[in-house]
Amino acid sequence: MGTFLAYSGSYHLDGSDVIHEEAISLYPNWVGGHAALSEDGRTLTLSTDPIVAGGRPSVQRLLWRRVLG
């Protein structure tokens, strides 16, 4: 069985930064996460603050890639 992540909220641009304002998430630690857009604009990475998972520090990341077509 696969896994999934669901979140919603707004976003805005601040210079070259994409600011995601997660309002709700299936996993509460994703609310208030961080977003980084690659220099070429093709990859958006969302990440959480560090948490302890399985007894060790962990940062969770969600990677979006723009498909050119």
Summary of the structure (lengths in Angstrom):
residues: 69
radius of gyration: 13.2
end to end distance: 30.4
largest distance: 42.8
contacts: 144
relative contact order: 0.19
helix: 4%
strand: 54%
